[in-house]
């Protein structure tokens, strides 16, 4: 599952984007999702073998009417009581297979059933729970409201990590697998979707209702149980290994939906071939729903997706959801077929799905696209370490961060390089051995060891590398240099590890490929780094033109490589792989800084600096791969050199055919804070038609302009609609930067229009509500926030509660207390209580 981001081609370095990410991260923290330290694995005392779920709904009450029959087998003799997860239920009865009432205790979170006799592993106990509930997590009712009259009617579920317990009584933990079936009763005009195959759909005689029966006949963890109800169009494709169905609401442009999902069958075929394991289920469906709380969720055979996955050919150069779509499809193998035994092992689900999305890039667009994704994921994981702190990919020591996504994906790419052609067969054996079972990291390591035929890597070394990368934290930081010894005809490469060494981060053991090239020789030597400092003597008959450390970028590290400018230039010009050209451009940063010894004024311009700018200019305008051009713009846009490279960036703008490169140029120029660059940016965005370039320009203006000038520059864009609201979100970010400590009524009016406007998307409304905090004490803001405080979309609701927490109003405090008394969601309860305390403390 992508918990708070969609994998896209776009990364905004803008105020608006950062603000939105803070909102999302804050919401997730308060939910307790993906942030808390995982508990120890839950101990099972019984095995769930089959679940029959019979569900109907009272739309007006937002109520689930359920009857769930479950069969369990004890794992040891003497079972006379057992627990079932169920939050906020009204229980009508619990009965055994003979229709006899069972005794139970219920604390509104867990049902403890007491049996009249003791059961053994030879027995099967079947019990039925009849109940109603009004779920506050897990199952969501979507419907038209006063602020969103165009919202369709939908019902959808989101089970990960342990939220299905809010709408069905169930063993709600991943380390058990069962088969299951759902009977769903809804109005006949709606379509339903669930796991497995549709056994029948019967109209109930004399009514406008129908009863659909969905069957999942292969065992799965219960967090993967799902249902969706709505007025969906269905796009069918039966050309792949299994039929593919894409469910989209009637309000979504059908042509755009077809375009967004046109490659799913190709993805399925590509993954089946790469993983050497055929798609394991009878179908693959994906349903796009309103107000989904994450990017997507990989329920077995039936993925739920955020509406933001829909895109058109017109925006594809700037935004595509194929990384999200391929990520969730890949989970059908990694997470559904084999499932993490506990949440500490979540990387076995998420890192694999993230890397699979990279593999799809490789299949569909080539190796350079894969390499660039891995490079960016490495950047992201290093950044996370610097912001949150060092944590392992395995989540047993602390935060479950994007390490389970990005860093784990990069490490899988490292193992692919180390194992070579044995990597995918090892994965295939892992899948075959543990299909329909739960897995831990050691199971994967065992398969890598069995498959390893790399003569330079012993089993012991493979274990050490797995330990340092997965169970421990951090990454190596190298200080590297070389000299050529003409007498011995060797390159003497000195490598020193300078990272902080402690109980979580060791001296790393790493195989690193070194490319050595001169006019007559071109060789790759693999060195095995194992010490804090060591020197490697690499044979070369004459002095090298270039020495490339970790050619191909297979190791996650920081490397301070001291080598002459001519070597960096040769690495750029002579490297076939785009990623090596990118790292060459990044290596030139030191030359752009020039000689900083002259503190009286600007450092003098050096010959190497002039040459570096010239080469970066060439790369920016002529390199064949768009990612290299983006990296060139980033280096030229460094704060310390913009006064000398601004003209290069401006002159290059119109030459670019990729708006992704143009966006990077705009982003770089915005950092200069010079009026000439602000004028340039404003001129470009005024006449621009591409949403993402306009948004980037607005965000750049928020950085470049003085506060008093921002409003006039960006306000004209406030009413402009855009794909995924990128322009409006950028306007909000810019207005936040423009607002002074006294507040600005003009800014407030724009924010109010977004926050309380009609048919505003949930994500945009959420962003605007957080931006309104400065005005929380104003009567009009307070009254509207109180009126809509119990908003149906989770993130908007949280933003409204946060807004009221700054109101200093006792009436708001009482409203929040009343809401807290009725909530069963622990994250929401914490937010409400903290908000009341904030009001009372003021």
C-alpha positions, -999 to 999 in steps of 0.1 A, spaced: 0 0 0 12 35 -8 3 52 25 8 89 17 22 93 -17 15 84 -53 45 74 -73 46 99 -101 70 116 -125 65 149 -106 82 159 -74 73 194 -63 100 213 -44 73 239 -37 59 254 -7 25 240 -15 38 205 -20 57 206 13 27 219 31 5 192 17 30 165 27 31 179 62 -6 177 64 -7 141 51 21 130 74 5 147 104 -28 129 96 -10 96 94 8 102 126 -24 109 144 -40 79 129 -12 58 143 -6 45 107 28 37 95 46 56 122 43 38 156 68 12 167 52 -21 158 43 -45 186 56 -80 189 39 -105 166 5 -116 179 5 -151 193 -22 -173 176 -41 -199 197 -63 -209 168 -63 -210 130 -91 -194 111 -100 -217 82 -131 -200 66 -152 -169 70 -187 -163 56 -197 -126 57 -233 -116 51 -235 -78 49 -262 -52 42 -263 -15 49 -285 13 63 -273 42 43 -291 69 64 -276 56 97 -242 48 80 -247 14 96 -235 -21 87 -259 -50 94 -239 -81 95 -239 -118 101 -205 -135 101 -199 -172 104 -163 -182 112 -146 -217 114 -115 -220 136 -92 -249 146 -73 -247 179 -35 -248 176 -33 -267 210 -55 -288 232 -76 -272 259 -91 -243 241 -121 -231 261 -121 -194 253 -108 -172 225 -108 -136 214 -123 -119 183 -114 -83 172 -146 -62 169 -147 -24 177 -179 -6 185 -204 -34 177 -240 -39 189 -241 -77 192 -274 -94 188 -261 -129 194 -232 -153 192 -241 -189 185 -223 -222 177 -229 -244 147 -259 -260 166 -275 -226 170 -268 -226 207 -260 -193 223 -223 -189 234 -213 -170 265 -191 -140 259 -176 -108 273 -172 -77 253 -152 -45 261 -162 -27 228 -128 -37 213 -125 -75 217 -151 -103 221 -140 -131 245 -160 -162 237 -163 -189 264 -171 -224 253 -188 -251 273 -161 -277 265 -124 -278 256 -114 -281 220 -84 -298 205 -65 -294 171 -87 -323 158 -119 -301 163 -134 -274 142 -154 -248 160 -178 -227 140 -195 -197 155 -218 -170 141 -220 -134 152 -250 -113 143 -245 -76 149 -248 -40 137 -222 -13 138 -215 23 126 -178 20 115 -155 49 122 -126 32 104 -123 3 80 -156 9 60 -166 43 46 -199 56 33 -196 82 6 -226 103 -3 -236 138 -14 -234 165 12 -241 202 14 -206 211 5 -202 183 -20 -236 178 -37 -220 161 -67 -205 134 -47 -217 99 -58 -230 72 -34 -203 47 -27 -192 23 0 -156 10 2 -133 -6 27 -97 -1 38 -84 -29 60 -46 -24 64 -33 -24 89 -59 -35 115 -91 -17 105 -114 -45 92 -123 -51 129 -144 -19 127 -170 -35 104 -166 -73 107 -158 -95 138 -125 -111 128 -90 -122 137 -74 -90 125 -37 -97 122 -16 -107 91 -1 -139 106 -32 -161 98 -47 -170 65 -82 -181 56 -106 -185 27 -137 -163 28 -168 -153 10 -190 -123 11 -228 -120 5 -235 -83 -2 -270 -70 -3 -274 -36 -20 -298 -17 -42 -300 -33 -76 -287 -1 -94 -253 -5 -78 -224 -27 -87 -204 -45 -61 -168 -57 -60 -150 -80 -36 -122 -106 -35 -122 -136 -57 -150 -145 -82 -186 -135 -84 -206 -167 -78 -240 -152 -84 -260 -119 -84 -296 -125 -75 -324 -99 -75 -345 -102 -44 -380 -107 -55 -404 -79 -49 -377 -54 -40 -352 -31 -56 -324 -50 -39 -300 -77 -50 -277 -101 -33 -242 -107 -47 -220 -136 -36 -182 -132 -39 -159 -161 -31 -122 -161 -23 -113 -198 -24 -75 -194 -17 -63 -184 18 -54 -148 26 -48 -126 56 -79 -109 68 -67 -73 63 -70 -80 26 -108 -86 28 -126 -58 9 -158 -47 -7 -168 -17 -28 -203 -6 -38 -211 21 -64 -225 32 -97 -194 21 -116 -185 17 -153 -164 -13 -158 -135 -14 -183 -127 -50 -192 -95 -65 -206 -92 -103 -209 -59 -103 -229 -36 -110 -199 -29 -140 -177 -62 -133 -159 -91 -110 -168 -86 -74 -157 -115 -52 -147 -113 -15 -138 -142 0 -120 -146 38 -123 -174 61 -112 -198 75 -138 -184 110 -130 -150 100 -142 -141 106 -178 -143 71 -194 -116 79 -220 -92 91 -193 -99 60 -173 -92 37 -202 -60 56 -208 -49 54 -172 -53 16 -171 -44 7 -206 -11 -10 -196 -24 -32 -167 -25 -64 -188 11 -57 -200 21 -52 -164 6 -85 -154 24 -103 -182 57 -85 -175 56 -93 -138 46 -130 -144 76 -133 -166 100 -114 -144 90 -131 -112 88 -165 -130 55 -171 -113 22 -167 -131 -3 -142 -118 -18 -163 -89 -54 -154 -89 -86 -158 -110 -90 -121 -118 -75 -87 -111 -99 -58 -104 -92 -22 -94 -118 2 -83 -114 40 -82 -132 56 -53 -139 90 -39 -120 103 -9 -98 73 -5 -74 79 23 -43 65 7 -29 62 -28 -40 26 -32 -46 -7 -13 -37 -41 -27 -67 -62 -14 -63 -97 -29 -77 -97 -65 -94 -63 -59 -73 -31 -54 -89 1 -42 -73 32 -58 -75 69 -51 -93 90 -78 -60 108 -83 -47 79 -104 -68 91 -133 -48 111 -159 -50 120 -196 -24 120 -224 -22 158 -221 -6 156 -186 13 124 -190 47 140 -195 43 156 -160 21 131 -142 14 94 -146 0 70 -120 16 40 -135 40 36 -106 10 34 -82 -10 11 -105 20 -12 -110 29 -11 -73 -5 -22 -62 -6 -49 -89 27 -63 -78 14 -67 -43 -7 -95 -57 25 -115 -55 44 -95 -28 20 -91 2 -10 -112 -10 5 -145 -22 32 -142 4 24 -120 33 45 -104 61 41 -124 93 39 -92 114 42 -54 108 79 -54 116 83 -73 83 62 -49 63 92 -43 39 86 -78 25 53 -64 11 62 -27 4 98 -28 -7 90 -55 -32 60 -36 -46 81 -4 -49 109 -22 -67 84 -39 -89 71 -5 -100 107 3 -109 109 -30 -129 78 -19 -148 96 13 -157 124 -9 -170 101 -32 -190 81 -3 -205 107 24 -209 142 10 -205 171 5 -181 177 43 -177 142 48 -162 148 20 -137 182 34 -127 168 69 -123 140 56 -101 165 38 -79 187 69 -77 158 90 -66 146 64 -41 182 63 -27 181 101 -24 148 98 -5 160 72 19 191 92 27 169 123 33 146 104 56 176 92 76 187 128 80 152 141 90 137 113 111 168 95 122 185 62 113 162 32 113 164 -2 97 144 -14 67 131 -41 91 108 -22 115 117 -39 148 136 -10 164 116 20 156 97 41 131 80 24 101 91 51 77 96 52 39 125 28 46 100 0 40 93 16 6 123 34 -9 153 21 10 142 -15 8 136 -11 -29 172 2 -34 186 -27 -14 167 -52 -35 183 -36 -66 217 -42 -48 209 -78 -43 198 -81 -79 232 -69 -90 251 -92 -65 231 -123 -74 230 -115 -111 209 -139 -132 201 -159 -101 181 -131 -85 147 -137 -101 149 -175 -98 156 -170 -61 124 -148 -59 105 -175 -78 116 -202 -53 106 -179 -24 71 -174 -39 67 -211 -46 79 -222 -12 58 -197 8 27 -192 -14 -4 -186 7 18 -184 38 34 -158 60 70 -149 57 99 -132 77 131 -117 64 151 -148 72 130 -167 47 141 -144 19 177 -145 30 177 -183 30 165 -183 -7 192 -158 -16 219 -180 0 207 -211 -18 206 -192 -52 239 -174 -48 265 -185 -74 286 -153 -71 321 -167 -64 332 -134 -48 304 -135 -23 303 -163 3 272 -173 22 286 -157 53 292 -124 34 257 -125 20 243 -129 56 265 -99 67 252 -78 39 216 -87 45 221 -79 82 237 -45 76 211 -35 50 179 -49 65 182 -55 102 206 -26 109 204 10 99 223 38 81 244 36 50 281 39 42 296 74 38 329 72 18 358 95 15 375 83 -17 405 92 -37 430 77 -62 464 81 -77 480 63 -106 512 45 -99 531 43 -132 558 20 -118 533 -7 -107 508 2 -134 480 3 -109 453 27 -98 457 30 -60 421 36 -48 418 47 -12 384 42 4 376 54 39 342 49 57 334 80 77 298 73 88 290 73 125 296 38 138 274 25 166 252 -5 176 229 1 146 254 12 119 286 -8 114 315 -7 91 299 -19 59 309 -50 39 302 -42 2 311 -53 -32 316 -22 -53 322 -21 -91 350 3 -102 351 12 -138 386 21 -151 390 36 -186 417 51 -207 423 53 -244 430 16 -248 415 -1 -218 380 -3 -204 375 -26 -174 352 -31 -144 369 -44 -112 348 -55 -83 364 -46 -49 352 -60 -16 351 -32 10 352 -45 45 374 -21 66 371 14 79 399 24 56 417 4 29 436 8 -4 429 -12 -34 455 -17 -62 437 -20 -95 457 -30 -126 457 -5 -155 485 -2 -181 484 35 -184 468 64 -165 430 64 -164 408 90 -181 382 81 -156 377 61 -125 340 55 -117 332 44 -81 301 22 -80 294 24 -117 258 17 -123 248 30 -89 241 -3 -72 251 7 -37 232 31 -14 259 55 -1 273 90 2 306 93 -15 330 123 -14 352 113 -43 383 135 -47 392 133 -84 402 160 -110 376 178 -130 388 161 -161 378 127 -147 343 140 -139 341 153 -174 353 120 -189 327 102 -167 300 123 -182 311 121 -218 321 84 -219 294 68 -197 268 49 -216 245 45 -186 225 77 -178 229 71 -141 267 74 -143 263 106 -163 240 119 -135 265 110 -108 292 127 -128 271 160 -129 265 157 -92 303 153 -87 308 187 -103 291 206 -75 324 211 -57 338 229 -87 309 253 -89 316 265 -54 350 278 -65 376 290 -41 359 302 -10 390 314 7 383 350 -3 358 360 24 359 397 16 337 393 -15 326 368 -41 350 339 -46 370 343 -78 358 323 -108 381 294 -115 389 277 -148 373 245 -135 342 264 -125 339 279 -160 344 244 -175 319 229 -152 292 254 -161 299 249 -198 296 211 -194 264 214 -173 250 237 -199 257 211 -226 242 183 -205 211 205 -198 205 211 -235 218 181 -253 217 149 -232 194 123 -247 178 113 -214 154 137 -197 166 127 -162 202 138 -169 189 172 -181 169 175 -148 200 167 -128 220 193 -147 194 219 -139 195 209 -102 233 213 -101 231 246 -119 204 257 -96 224 253 -64 220 283 -41 257 291 -40 261 294 -77 228 308 -91 242 343 -95 265 328 -121 242 302 -137 209 320 -138 214 331 -174 223 296 -185 191 283 -170 170 311 -185 185 307 -219 179 270 -218 142 272 -209 127 276 -244 151 250 -258 136 222 -236 110 198 -250 103 182 -217 82 202 -192 98 181 -164 131 198 -172 114 232 -175 99 227 -141 133 220 -126 146 252 -143 118 272 -128 123 257 -94 160 265 -95 155 301 -106 130 307 -78 157 301 -53 177 331 -66 153 357 -50 163 381 -78 137 403 -94 149 394 -129 142 357 -122 109 365 -107 99 385 -138 111 357 -160 90 331 -141 59 353 -140 62 359 -177 64 322 -185 35 311 -163 12 339 -175 12 324 -210 16 288 -200 -11 261 -206 5 231 -188 -10 229 -153 22 215 -137 44 242 -151 20 269 -139 20 253 -104 58 251 -103 60 287 -113 36 298 -86 56 279 -60 88 294 -73 74 329 -71 65 323 -34 102 318 -28 116 344 -51 94 374 -44 93 395 -12 62 388 9 43 419 -1 45 411 -38 34 375 -37 -4 380 -35 -6 402 -66 15 377 -85 -4 345 -76 -40 356 -69 -50 357 -106 -44 320 -107 -67 312 -77 -98 304 -97 -80 283 -123 -89 246 -123 -62 220 -129 -54 183 -128 -53 171 -92 -58 207 -82 -20 213 -85 -25 250 -94 -49 257 -65 -26 239 -41 4 259 -53 -17 291 -48 -24 281 -12 13 274 -5 22 308 -20 -5 326 1 9 310 32 43 325 23 27 359 16 6 362 47 22 384 74 17 381 111 -14 404 111 -33 384 85 -46 395 52 -84 396 45 -78 390 8 -58 359 15 -84 347 40 -112 351 14 -94 329 -11 -87 303 15 -123 303 27 -134 297 -9 -113 266 -11 -121 254 25 -158 258 24 -166 260 -13 -190 237 -32 -176 205 -47 -140 212 -37 -119 180 -37 -111 166 -2 -73 170 -6 -76 207 -16 -102 214 11 -79 198 36 -49 220 25 -69 252 27 -83 243 62 -48 239 76 -38 272 60 -67 290 78 -53 284 112 -42 320 115 -79 330 112 -93 303 136 -106 329 160 -127 348 134 -164 343 138 -171 333 103 -143 307 103 -153 293 137 -190 290 128 -183 272 95 -157 249 111 -182 240 139 -210 234 114 -190 210 94 -168 195 121 -181 160 116 -172 160 80 -174 127 61 -138 127 47 -113 117 73 -86 142 64 -110 172 61 -125 162 95 -91 162 111 -83 196 95 -115 211 109 -108 197 144 -73 212 142 -87 245 130 -111 246 160 -83 238 184 -69 273 177 -102 291 180 -99 297 218 -137 292 219 -153 273 248 -182 263 226 -158 247 202 -142 228 231 -176 215 241 -184 204 205 -151 185 204 -158 169 238 -191 156 225 -175 142 194 -148 125 215 -175 108 236 -189 91 205 -157 80 187 -143 45 186 -112 56 166 -82 59 190 -64 82 167 -94 105 164 -99 104 201 -64 115 207 -67 144 183 -100 155 198 -86 154 234 -55 173 224 -76 199 206 -97 204 237 -66 208 258 -52 234 234 -84 254 236 -85 253 274 -48 262 277 -55 294 257 
